[in-house]
């Protein structure tokens, strides 16, 4: 192996470790929220409005910055795909967490999905590329965090791969789905 490929492999592992930490922190907070509300799912617990999600973040995370109805300055203002295209990234109240990551939740009920979280694992720092430091994760009523394709969680390996090929590896402007599912399929490794 050459030095550049070793450095690239190390950087990919670093991204995945950071993503896994944010994923675990978010998953544990959702479980604690549901437990504290003595509810059978997140919707029953009250995570059914944008305002309730904002309160959830304030109560269950250490935040260092809040960007009301805006991505910036919590997120970078320019993200690209792995192929150089654009990322469809909608405005919403965003936060910078004490761990340095940025999150933005958009309430978007579709089947068992109650919304999605955009996560930049290292905040505004580069490379600001979907699938490297920016990921979109669907939040389901039962507290599951997975990719999204219109169905219920957990997605099958085949569905995750289909979304990865069409969106994460897609050209032009993409929705952002697929990169997280590919990492789940590959046992928390960035193989792309």
N, C-alpha and C positions, 0 to 999 in steps of 0.2 A: 504494500500500500504506500502511496505517496503521502507526503506531509499535508498537502491540501485536502486529500480525501479523508485523512485521519481527523483533521480539524473540522471538516464538514460533518463527519459522523458524530464527533463530540458535540457539536452545536445542536444537531438534531436530538441527541439524547438529552441535552440540557433543556431544550424546548419541551420535550415530553415530560420530563421530571416536573417542570414548572406547571404544565397543563394538569398533570395528575394531582399536584398539590391543590390547585384551585378547584378542580373537580371534587376532590375529597372534602375540602372545606365547604363547598356549596352543597354537596350531598348531605353532609352532617348537619348543616344549618337547616335544610329543608326537613330532615327527620326530626330535629329538635323542635322546630316550629309546629309540626304536626302533632308531636307528643305533647307539647305545652298546651295546645288547643284541645287535646283529648279527642282528636278527630280521626276518621278512618281514611281520609285522603286530604290532599292539599286544598281542594275546592271547598270541602266541608270546613276545613280549618280557616278559611277566609281568604285564601290567596286567589281571589277572583276579580280583583280590580287593580289598576295601575297604582292607585293610592295605597292599597294594602301591601303591594309588593315594595313600594318605597319605604313603608313602615317596617317591613320585614328586613330589608337591608340595614336600616338604621338600628334595629334592635339586635340583629344577629351577626353583624360584621363590624369590624373597626374600619371606618372610612376616614380618609384624609381630605377628600374633595368630593363635592357634589356639583354636577353640571345640570341644572334644571332644563328639561326639554331640549337638550343639546348633547352632541357627542364631544365637541371641543369645549374646553381644553382637556377633558378627561381622556379622550382618545386622540390619536393622530387624525389629521383631516385628509389624509391620502393613503388609501390601501390599494394594493394590487393583488391579482391572483398569481398563482405559480406560473401561469403562461403570460403574464403581463397585462391581463384585462382588468376591468373594474369590478368592484364589489358593491352590490346593492346593500347599503347599510343605512337604515332609517334612523332618524333622530328619535331620541327618547331620553328620559332622565338617566344620566350616567354617573358612575362613581369610580373613584380611585380608592382601592382598598389599601390597608396598611401593608400588605405583602407586596405592593407595587403593581398589582394587576388592575386592569380597568374592566368594569362590567356594565352592561346595559341590558335591561329586561324589557321586552315588549310583550304585553298581554295579547295573545292571539289564539283563542280557543278554536281548535280544529280536531274533532274526534276526542281522543283522550289527552291530547296535548293542550296545556293551558297557556303556554307561551314559549318564548325562546330567549336565551341569554347569549349576547355577544360578549366574548371574553378576549381581551388582549392580555396575554400572560405576562407581558413586561411593560404595560402601559404604553406611553407614547414612543418609547425607544424602538428603534428599528429591529427587524427589517420591515415591519408593517406589511406583511404578506399573508394572505389567507392560507391557512394550512401550515404556516411556520409559527407565527406568534398570535394570529387571530383565528378564533374558532367560534362556530355557532353550535349551541347545544339546545336541544328541545327539552322542556320540562313537562313531564306528564303528571296527571292527577295523582297517581300512586307514589309520586316522588322519584320515579325513575328519570335518569338523565341519559339521553341517547341522541342519535341523529334523528332526522325526520324525513318521511316520504309520504305522509298522509295517512299512515296506519297507526297501529298501537305499538308500544314498546314491550319487550325488546324487539328491535328489528332483526331480521335474519341476516346472516352474512351476505347472502346474495343481494338483498335490498340495499344494504349499506354500500356494497361494491357498485351497484347501479347508480346510486346517488353520488358516490365519489367520482365515477367516470363522467357523469353528466354535468355535475356542478363544480366540485373541487378541481377537477382537471379540465373543466369546460373552457371554451374560449369566449371572448367578449365579456359582457357584464354577467355575473353569476349571482345566485342567491346566497351562496356561502355554505350550503349544506354539503355533507359528504366527507370533509377532511377529518372531522372528529370520529365519524363512524369507521373510517379506514384505520385509524389508530386503535380503536376498540377491536376491530377484526384482527389486527396484527399484534394483539397482546401488548398493548401500550408501547409500540415501537413505531417510529416514523420511517416507513420503508419506501416512501416516494420521494 
